[in-house]
Amino acid sequence: MRKETSRELCGKWIAVYIGQLAVSALVLFFLFYAGDWLCSTRVWMPYDRLYNELHWIDEHGVFVFLLLMLQLSLLFAYNRFKKVSVWIESISSAVYDLYSGKNDGISLPHPFADLENQMNQIRIHNQANAQAAHEANQRKNDMIMYMAHDLKTPLTSILGYLTLVCQEPDIPDRAREKYLNIALKKSLRLEELINEFFDITRFNFSHMVLEKARVNLSVMLLQMISEFEPQFRTKGLTANVKIEEKLEILCDVAKMERVFDNLFKNIVSYSYENTQIEIALYKIETGNLRLVTKNRGRTIPKEMLGHIFEQFFRMDNSRSSNTGGAGLGLAVTKEIVTLHGGSILCESENEWIRFVVTLPCDH
């Protein structure tokens, strides 16, 4: 409960307590006045019943009034503390329910309506976090199981073809070259999968530390595009590149290269063959830099757009050899961009996929 809420509640309690005492004082005063008036309407004799008691009260009226007020104040205080004890028990029970993971809504006495609302918000937030953690862990376990299976597949091929080459010394040179090329291709795929396993370990058990240096981002991006040209060409992708010159930034060069690498790998994996891709880097009005990539591919459903930057989330559930991965690329990309003080978002509609990365020039 916020400090302001606590003070407001205490103020209300004090106001109610003082109000009860004030009303009681008025009632007692009225009773004393009415009793005195009634007693004055008749002549009292010493032998009359209640004469001595009423006479004593008349002589010690102030004392009796204060004594009665003291008793009433103690009664009101006892009643108030009794209520407080019940409220404390209700709050303790609510706190236990909050951290025990119960799904039932928290209900508190009316004076604690604000606290009840806050605790229910915390409960909803905790449930959402627990659900997200469970889903992430489930995705991780599924991905490790899939990758363990995928590791075995190229390894089996490598062993099979190499065994064939070794056991058949008279195999034709063309066949030998074919088998060795297949074994090499499978070995490269195996290396990729092993590197992804290392990514899982690094992403979960280490904290990224930036080693910043000033770099010409325009040149670095052009170099990365040049390195990916063979992969673009293999899939028939034509790159439309628009990069402003001499855009410098203070960043961790190695990690920023990984951002570009992950984005371009994503383009290769999820673009339609023989289509055009767009890559643009420019300075926006705020002085920050903006990188935009756009490619034609299967539209990402809106319900998936909110998850693509989560760990182990993959847009392609088929686990094909072309698009298979640990589901860490975009999650790592977002973390790197965020550490640099930037932001990244994804938009998709009408079979277009668009990533927008915004980076501060100096951070």
Sequence and secondary structure as in RCSB ss.txt:
>XXXX:A:sequence
MRKETSRELCGKWIAVYIGQLAVSALVLFFLFYAGDWLCSTRVWMPYDRLYNELHWIDEHGVFVFLLLMLQLSLL
FAYNRFKKVSVWIESISSAVYDLYSGKNDGISLPHPFADLENQMNQIRIHNQANAQAAHEANQRKNDMIMYMAHD
LKTPLTSILGYLTLVCQEPDIPDRAREKYLNIALKKSLRLEELINEFFDITRFNFSHMVLEKARVNLSVMLLQMI
SEFEPQFRTKGLTANVKIEEKLEILCDVAKMERVFDNLFKNIVSYSYENTQIEIALYKIETGNLRLVTKNRGRTI
PKEMLGHIFEQFFRMDNSRSSNTGGAGLGLAVTKEIVTLHGGSILCESENEWIRFVVTLPCDH
>XXXX:A:secstr
  HHHHHHHHHHHHHHHHHHHHHHHHHHHHHHHHHHHHHHTS   TTSTTHHHHHHHHHTHHHHHHHHHHHHHHH
HHHHHHHHHHHHHHHHHHHHHHHHHT  S     GGGHHHHHHHHHHHHHHHHHHHHHHHHHHHHHHHHHHHHHH
HHHHHHHHHHHHHHHHH TT  HHHHHHHHHHHHHHHHHHHHHHHHHHHHHHHHH       EEEEHHHHHHHHH
HHHHHHHHHTT EEEEEE SS EEEE HHHHHHHHHHHHHHHHHHS TT EEEEEEEE TTS EEEEEEEE    
 HHHHTTTTSTT  S TT  TTT   S HHHHHHHHHHHTT EEEEEEETTEEEEEEEE S  
